[in-house]
C-alpha cells in the first residue's frame, strides 16, 4: 500500500476529550475516529487491524468445529420477554416513529435469538452437538464509556453458542473452547488468565473469564503467582497475600481487562423456549447450551494499552496492519516496494511528498513491526530497524527479506 493513497491523517497531539491511552493513541495515529462517547468508526488502518484479529478468531473457531452465521442486531421484545431480560436495561430499546411503546431492542447478546432459531432445527439427538458463532456489532447502554475501545456503547464481538445432549458433552466442548481462547489471545500477543467469575445476566452457573493484566483494567482479580489460578474479586473470598486454594502459592491482586468469557448455560434458555430433542429411547430432553464471547474491539484496545512507548503504538506482528514501513530518502523506493509485495510481505510505502522528519514520526506512531530505509547513504543495502528495538542495522536486501519472512 502506498501511504499517499491511504485515507489517513495523523495528529501531533493527543485528542483532548479522551482519557484512555488506547483511544488517545489510536485516534492520534489515524486508526479510529470518535463519533460520540463510546462509539468509534474504524478508519482504514484500524479496520485492517480488526480484520487481522477476526482472522485469528475465525481460524481458531473453525479448528473446533464452529460454523459462522450472522444474526440480526434488531431483536424483538417478544423473545426477550420469554427470558425476563427485556427490563435488564443494558441494551437500547427501540421506538418506531409512530409507536408509543418500544417493540425491539438493539441486541447486546444473542442467546434468545439463537435459541429460537434452533427450536426449528433441533429435533433429534442426531442433530447434536452443534456450534454456531457470529462476529457482529453489539449495543449496550454503558454509563461509563470512558475507556476507549475497552468499554463502549457500540462494539464488535464474537459470540459462539453450542448445543449438546448431555452435561458431559457440554463440559467437554467448554474445555475445548477454553483452550481455543488461550490460543487466540496468545496469537494476539495477550497473556490471558483463566478466571473464575459470576454468570451475571447470563446464567446462575459458575463461569470463566479470560483476563489480561493491564493497568487500564477495570476488573480486580486475585491470581496465584505460582499456578496462575485466578478469581474475579466479585466472586472471590481470596485476598492479597492469602494462599492459593489450588497449590498453596501466594495470591496477588491485579487490575485486568476481561477480553473473553465462557458460560455453561445448561438449560437456562432451552427451558424458556422449550428447546428439546428426542433421545435414543424416543424420550424428549432439554438441550444443554454454552455461550462464549470475545470482544474484538476490546482485544484491540487492550493490545494498544500494553504495546506502546512514548513515540506511539508497537503492534504485535500477527495483528499489525502491515509488517513493513518503507521510507525512501532522496532515492526511488518503488523497486523494493514491488519486490517486498511479490515476496508476500505486507508493506506500507511512505511515498508522500513531505519532510523526512514527518515520515519518521508517523513510522513510530503507526507502529509497524519493521522500518526499512533506502537512501544514497545505504547504497544497495537497506537500513533495518525493529519497532520495539533501538538497534539500527545496515543489511543486504536478501538478509532483510529473509529476516522478515522468518518472523512473519
KASULDA-V582584 format. One record per helix or strand of 3 or more residues. SS is the DSSP state (H for helix, E for strand). FROM is the first residue (numbers start at 0). TO is the last residue. If there is no record, write none. Layout:
# KASULDA-V582584
ss: [SS;SS]
from: [FROM;FROM]
to: [TO;TO]
This chain:
# KASULDA-V582584
ss: [H;H;E;E;H;E;H;E;E;H;H;E;H;E;H;E;E;E;E;H;E;H;E;E;E;H;E;H;E;H;E;E;E;H]
from: [2;20;31;38;43;73;76;91;103;110;124;129;147;153;166;192;206;218;229;232;249;267;275;283;287;295;323;333;346;355;369;381;391;396]
to: [4;27;35;41;62;75;81;93;105;117;126;138;149;163;186;196;212;223;231;234;265;271;277;285;294;305;328;341;349;365;374;385;394;405]
